[in-house]
Amino acid sequence: MYSTDLKVSLLGLCVCALLGAIAFRRHFAVHDKLKPRMVPWMLIFLACVSTGMMIVVHLVNLMGFETGR
């Protein structure tokens, strides 16, 4: 019944985890150039973490647990 929702949610969680790991690594990489970084990697990482947490709550709801009121 929820197989499509489960697959899409797990895929989204994997994408968030992968993109978050890449952004975290790029943020703390050595930067020796004088020009500033144009991509805010920490903001991308934080957006991935918050989206991942929402997907985890969605997966818990799909399993039958009620997380809201």
N, CA, C and O atoms as a DFTB+ gen file, in Angstrom:
276 C
 N C O
     1  1       0.822      -1.196       0.000
     2  2       0.000       0.000       0.000
     3  2       0.865       1.258       0.000
     4  3       0.579       2.198      -0.741
     5  1       1.913       1.291       0.816
     6  2       2.774       2.457       0.902
     7  2       4.111       2.237       0.219
     8  3       5.067       2.962       0.492
     9  1       4.195       1.269      -0.648
    10  2       5.497       0.922      -1.209
    11  2       6.094       2.061      -2.025
    12  3       7.299       2.298      -1.945
    13  1       5.285       2.775      -2.810
    14  2       5.805       3.884      -3.598
    15  2       6.237       5.027      -2.698
    16  3       7.298       5.612      -2.912
    17  1       5.424       5.357      -1.685
    18  2       5.803       6.415      -0.748
    19  2       7.077       6.059      -0.005
    20  3       7.933       6.914       0.221
    21  1       7.199       4.803       0.372
    22  2       8.389       4.362       1.096
    23  2       9.629       4.454       0.217
    24  3      10.680       4.906       0.672
    25  1       9.516       4.033      -1.029
    26  2      10.662       4.076      -1.942
    27  2      11.095       5.511      -2.223
    28  3      12.287       5.816      -2.205
    29  1      10.137       6.384      -2.479
    30  2      10.457       7.779      -2.766
    31  2      11.055       8.452      -1.538
    32  3      11.993       9.240      -1.660
    33  1      10.524       8.152      -0.364
    34  2      11.046       8.742       0.864
    35  2      12.462       8.264       1.154
    36  3      13.318       9.062       1.535
    37  1      12.713       6.985       0.980
    38  2      14.065       6.465       1.195
    39  2      15.051       7.025       0.175
    40  3      16.198       7.315       0.514
    41  1      14.613       7.175      -1.062
    42  2      15.469       7.777      -2.081
    43  2      15.778       9.233      -1.728
    44  3      16.921       9.672      -1.855
    45  1      14.775       9.972      -1.291
    46  2      14.990      11.360      -0.877
    47  2      15.926      11.463       0.314
    48  3      16.751      12.375       0.383
    49  1      15.802      10.526       1.257
    50  2      16.693      10.520       2.417
    51  2      18.133      10.231       1.997
    52  3      19.069      10.840       2.516
    53  1      18.306       9.314       1.068
    54  2      19.654       9.011       0.564
    55  2      20.251      10.209      -0.174
    56  3      21.437      10.501      -0.023
    57  1      19.450      10.893      -0.959
    58  2      19.924      12.073      -1.678
    59  2      20.319      13.169      -0.695
    60  3      21.351      13.819      -0.867
    61  1      19.495      13.377       0.339
    62  2      19.820      14.382       1.356
    63  2      21.110      14.029       2.087
    64  3      21.941      14.901       2.341
    65  1      21.278      12.757       2.422
    66  2      22.489      12.338       3.121
    67  2      23.727      12.518       2.244
    68  3      24.761      12.988       2.718
    69  1      23.627      12.150       0.987
    70  2      24.758      12.277       0.071
    71  2      25.115      13.743      -0.170
    72  3      26.282      14.124      -0.081
    73  1      24.118      14.554      -0.470
    74  2      24.375      15.975      -0.715
    75  2      24.875      16.664       0.548
    76  3      25.743      17.534       0.479
    77  1      24.332      16.280       1.699
    78  2      24.804      16.851       2.958
    79  2      26.246      16.493       3.246
    80  3      27.013      17.334       3.713
    81  1      26.627      15.247       2.973
    82  2      28.012      14.832       3.191
    83  2      28.965      15.578       2.255
    84  3      30.054      15.981       2.664
    85  1      28.558      15.756       1.020
    86  2      29.391      16.494       0.060
    87  2      29.538      17.947       0.494
    88  3      30.636      18.503       0.460
    89  1      28.427      18.561       0.903
    90  2      28.480      19.960       1.325
    91  2      29.319      20.130       2.588
    92  3      30.065      21.102       2.704
    93  1      29.206      19.195       3.538
    94  2      29.995      19.268       4.766
    95  2      31.485      19.158       4.458
    96  3      32.305      19.883       5.020
    97  1      31.818      18.241       3.556
    98  2      33.223      18.063       3.196
    99  2      33.764      19.279       2.454
   100  3      34.894      19.708       2.689
   101  1      32.948      19.832       1.553
   102  2      33.403      21.000       0.792
   103  2      33.555      22.229       1.681
   104  3      34.416      23.073       1.430
   105  1      32.728      22.337       2.717
   106  2      32.822      23.487       3.615
   107  2      34.135      23.473       4.399
   108  3      34.755      24.520       4.589
   109  1      34.560      22.293       4.854
   110  2      35.757      22.205       5.676
   111  2      37.007      21.852       4.879
   112  3      38.042      21.528       5.462
   113  1      36.922      21.910       3.565
   114  2      38.104      21.669       2.735
   115  2      39.060      22.861       2.845
   116  3      38.648      23.982       3.144
   117  1      40.333      22.592       2.599
   118  2      41.341      23.647       2.663
   119  2      41.089      24.645       1.532
   120  3      40.890      24.268       0.377
   121  1      41.102      25.919       1.896
   122  2      40.829      26.983       0.918
   123  2      41.972      27.983       1.001
   124  3      42.038      28.781       1.936
   125  1      42.874      27.940       0.022
   126  2      44.059      28.796       0.045
   127  2      43.934      30.003      -0.884
   128  3      44.852      30.821      -0.944
   129  1      42.848      30.131      -1.594
   130  2      42.698      31.225      -2.545
   131  2      42.251      32.487      -1.812
   132  3      41.648      32.416      -0.740
   133  1      42.553      33.635      -2.401
   134  2      42.140      34.900      -1.802
   135  2      40.671      35.203      -2.054
   136  3      40.032      35.913      -1.278
   137  1      40.140      34.659      -3.146
   138  2      38.737      34.910      -3.462
   139  2      37.844      34.120      -2.506
   140  3      38.158      32.982      -2.157
   141  1      36.747      34.716      -2.088
   142  2      35.849      33.979      -1.181
   143  2      35.096      32.881      -1.927
   144  3      34.961      32.917      -3.150
   145  1      34.616      31.915      -1.171
   146  2      33.789      30.861      -1.768
   147  2      32.440      31.456      -2.120
   148  3      31.854      32.209      -1.342
   149  1      31.958      31.112      -3.295
   150  2      30.685      31.673      -3.743
   151  2      29.499      30.806      -3.339
   152  3      28.363      31.280      -3.323
   153  1      29.748      29.553      -3.017
   154  2      28.671      28.639      -2.639
   155  2      28.655      28.506      -1.114
   156  3      29.670      28.129      -0.528
   157  1      27.536      28.803      -0.462
   158  2      27.466      28.662       1.002
   159  2      27.251      27.203       1.395
   160  3      26.115      26.779       1.610
   161  1      28.327      26.442       1.489
   162  2      28.225      25.001       1.702
   163  2      27.589      24.645       3.035
   164  3      26.895      23.633       3.131
   165  1      27.810      25.453       4.068
   166  2      27.222      25.132       5.366
   167  2      25.703      25.296       5.334
   168  3      24.988      24.522       5.972
   169  1      25.208      26.274       4.615
   170  2      23.750      26.436       4.486
   171  2      23.136      25.266       3.727
   172  3      22.042      24.811       4.061
   173  1      23.832      24.784       2.715
   174  2      23.349      23.624       1.965
   175  2      23.334      22.398       2.873
   176  3      22.393      21.606       2.833
   177  1      24.376      22.240       3.692
   178  2      24.428      21.128       4.634
   179  2      23.273      21.205       5.638
   180  3      22.612      20.199       5.897
   181  1      23.033      22.373       6.195
   182  2      21.957      22.517       7.173
   183  2      20.585      22.296       6.544
   184  3      19.692      21.747       7.188
   185  1      20.409      22.714       5.302
   186  2      19.144      22.459       4.608
   187  2      18.947      20.957       4.378
   188  3      17.831      20.448       4.492
   189  1      20.027      20.257       4.056
   190  2      19.935      18.801       3.869
   191  2      19.602      18.098       5.176
   192  3      18.817      17.150       5.188
   193  1      20.189      18.552       6.272
   194  2      19.905      17.935       7.568
   195  2      18.453      18.151       7.963
   196  3      17.786      17.219       8.413
   197  1      17.955      19.378       7.797
   198  2      16.565      19.643       8.182
   199  2      15.578      18.901       7.278
   200  3      14.559      18.402       7.756
   201  1      15.865      18.825       5.994
   202  2      14.999      18.070       5.089
   203  2      15.049      16.578       5.410
   204  3      14.028      15.891       5.357
   205  1      16.233      16.083       5.742
   206  2      16.364      14.685       6.126
   207  2      15.576      14.352       7.378
   208  3      14.983      13.278       7.472
   209  1      15.564      15.270       8.348
   210  2      14.785      15.037       9.569
   211  2      13.286      15.000       9.261
   212  3      12.552      14.200       9.842
   213  1      12.839      15.852       8.362
   214  2      11.421      15.825       7.974
   215  2      11.075      14.513       7.261
   216  3       9.987      13.969       7.453
   217  1      11.987      14.012       6.452
   218  2      11.742      12.742       5.766
   219  2      11.709      11.593       6.771
   220  3      10.913      10.666       6.623
   221  1      12.570      11.646       7.793
   222  2      12.552      10.606       8.828
   223  2      11.216      10.613       9.557
   224  3      10.655       9.551       9.823
   225  1      10.700      11.790       9.881
   226  2       9.384      11.877      10.524
   227  2       8.308      11.323       9.597
   228  3       7.389      10.643      10.053
   229  1       8.410      11.604       8.317
   230  2       7.452      11.074       7.349
   231  2       7.521       9.544       7.301
   232  3       6.488       8.878       7.235
   233  1       8.730       8.992       7.335
   234  2       8.876       7.535       7.330
   235  2       8.291       6.904       8.594
   236  3       7.691       5.831       8.535
   237  1       8.463       7.567       9.727
   238  2       7.878       7.072      10.970
   239  2       6.359       7.096      10.872
   240  3       5.692       6.176      11.345
   241  1       5.810       8.140      10.263
   242  2       4.361       8.203      10.048
   243  2       3.893       7.099       9.115
   244  3       2.813       6.542       9.312
   245  1       4.684       6.774       8.103
   246  2       4.311       5.694       7.193
   247  2       4.303       4.339       7.898
   248  3       3.555       3.438       7.517
   249  1       5.140       4.201       8.927
   250  2       5.171       2.939       9.668
   251  2       3.986       2.784      10.615
   252  3       3.780       1.710      11.179
   253  1       3.210       3.843      10.793
   254  2       2.013       3.723      11.606
   255  2       2.044       4.469      12.918
   256  3       1.038       4.507      13.626
   257  1       3.167       5.061      13.260
   258  2       3.250       5.835      14.493
   259  2       2.774       7.257      14.225
   260  3       3.078       7.837      13.182
   261  1       2.034       7.806      15.162
   262  2       1.537       9.175      15.006
   263  2       2.511      10.118      15.683
   264  3       2.766       9.994      16.881
   265  1       3.065      11.072      14.918
   266  2       4.043      11.996      15.473
   267  2       3.460      13.360      15.759
   268  3       4.120      14.191      16.383
   269  1       2.247      13.612      15.321
   270  2       1.588      14.902      15.568
   271  2       0.450      14.736      16.544
   272  3       0.362      13.741      17.264
   273  1      -0.418      15.723      16.556
   274  2      -1.565      15.685      17.458
   275  2      -2.651      14.794      16.961
   276  3      -3.685      14.657      17.613
